[in-house]
């Protein structure tokens, strides 16, 4: 295997990044530090890109496929084994859906470097237009957002996850977490009025 030809230092870094992939699933080309809206290059992504074939071969032996979306700047894992799939709660699933709608809507107006930001309040307002999720407690909201943050779907920029004015960076990993065809199917499953209103907002 390719990994047998690598140095001890490289093998150790590969082990650490494999654990990070299992835990977070998405490794991003650019990341944000708390209270900072300026993105910075992620050395983990650079290392995985450089050693992609080696890491992919290793993970394949365990039933995992290493994927890279170079346009989005995301490296992530997939598997055919159902037991490995992350199961989201209803709240987490709707938050993921709402964040994807916000991402698509805001991406067209994003800066040249492509960062997409939204507040928790904007997410809640987007979900209210869907009329598909009952209001949840602050604690459940925080748990759902923290789960998505731990999976590198969002990054908290300012504030606490329980506060409506907290600013979030919606990471491009959301494009891999919920595909455009799935978004379309979910929109089609909504009541006609909500689906039409949401589609208009996204396509503006």
Secondary structure, 3 states (H helix, E strand, C coil): CHHHHCCHHHHHHHHHHHHHHHHHCEEECEECCCCCCCCEECHHHHHHHHCHHHHHHHHHCCCEEEEEECCCCEEEEEECCHHHCCCCCHHHHHHHHHHHHHHHHHHCCCCCCCCCEEEHHHHHHHHHHHCCCCCCCHHHHHHHHHHHHHCCCEEECCCCCCCCCCEEEECCCHHHHCCHHHHHHHHHHCCHHHHHHHHHHHHC
